[in-house]
Amino acid sequence: MSEANKTIVHRIAEEVWNERKYDRFDKYFAADFVNNDPCAPDVKNLEQLKQWVVGIHKGFSDHHVTIEDMVAEGDNVVKQWSTKGTHDGDLMGIPPTNKQIYLSGITIYRIVDGKAKECVWAYDNYSFLVQLGVIPSE
């Protein structure tokens, strides 16, 4: 089961995030999906996650996620990831800066019946905002 769950997480990264196949949300996420992201506290359910991902892509037209590592045990898959892109569109009210960003983090997926039921995120939002120039580095 662990390998099958890792495959689902890999497909989410490739198809949803990198290929922007938004119709795949319903294929890979449970209807009652729960999102836990302290940097995006208003993104709690599947519909909000869809809107958030589309918003990221509008802000970063070349946004790309790389899976650095994955570990699976039981229903959980831990994905270590990195992402990069150019801030060339509006992002949550932040006008384009045309700056390149790099961000890394970890997302824990709980897979139930072949779909992501829950995600827990951990990443450095502070460095992201510093890279955009939204807040000073010191």
N, C-alpha and C positions, 0 to 999 in steps of 0.2 A: 504494500500500500504506500510506503514512503516514496518509492520511485514514481509511482503514478501521481502522487501529490506534488512532487517536485516538477513533474512535467506540466501540470496545470499552472503552477507559479511561473515556470519558464514561458509558457504560452501567453500568460497575462502580460509579462514584460515585453515580449516580442510583438504580439498581435495588438494588444490594447495600447501600450505605451509607445512602442517604436513604429508600428505600422498604422497606428491611428484607426484601427478597425473597431469603431465604437459599438457596432452591433454585437461584438463579442462579449460585452459586459454581461449580458443575460446568459450567455453560454458558460461563463467561468465564475460568476458571482451568484450567490443565493439571493432570492428575492428579499429575504429578511436580513441581509448583510449588515454588519455593524462595523463602523470605522472608528478607530481610536488614535487620533493624531493630535498631540498637544499643541502643535504649531498650526493646526487647522481645526480648532474645536467645533466649528459649525458644520464640519463635514462628518456627519454621523451615519448616514444610510446610503444605499446604492444610488439613488437619484442624485444626491448631493455629491457623491464620489464622481459620477459621470460628469457633472457640471464642472467639478474641480479639475479633472484631467483635461477636459476640453479647454478650460481657462489657462492651464499651464501651456498647452500647445499653442494657444493664441498668443501668449506672451513670449514663447520660445519656438519659433517655427522649425528650428533644427534640433529641438530637444531629443536627446537619445539616452536611453538607460542601458547600462552594462551590468550584467550579473557577475559579481566578483566571486561569490561562493554561495552555496546552499547546503543546509543541513536539515534533515527531516527525521522526525521521531513521532510516531503515533499520528495524530491528526495535524500536527504542527510542522510548518516549513519555515525555517529562518533563512531569509534572503539578504545577503550583504550586497549592496548595490552602489553604483556611482552613476551620476548623471552630469551631462554637460549640455550647454546650449548658449545661444546668443539671445539676449533680451531685446527682441526687435518688434515687440507688440505690447499692447496694454496688458498689465498683469495686476489684477486686483486693485485697480486705480493707480498703479505706478506706471507712468508713461515710459515708453521705450528708452533705454539707456545705451543700447547697442553694445553692452559689455558682455564678455564671455563669462559664464559662471561654471563652476565645478562644485558638486555637492556629493557627499557620500553618506550612507546611512544603513540602517537595518530595518527590515519589515518582517514581522512574524505573521504568517497566514495560518488560520485554522481552517482546514479543509474538511467539509462534511458532505458526504454523498456526492463527491466529485466536483464540489463548488466551494469557492472561498466564502466562508460564513462570517469571518471576522479578520480584521487586520489591526496590528499594533505597530506604530511607526516610531522610530528614533533617528533623528538627524539634527545637524547643527544649523538651525534657521538663522542664528545670529551671523554666522560667516556668510550665509547666502545673502542676507541684507547688506552686509558690509561690501561684498563683491559687487552688488548692484549700485553701491554708493548711496543707499537710502539712509544708512546710519554711519557715523564715523567709526573708524577702526579702533579708536582709543577714546 
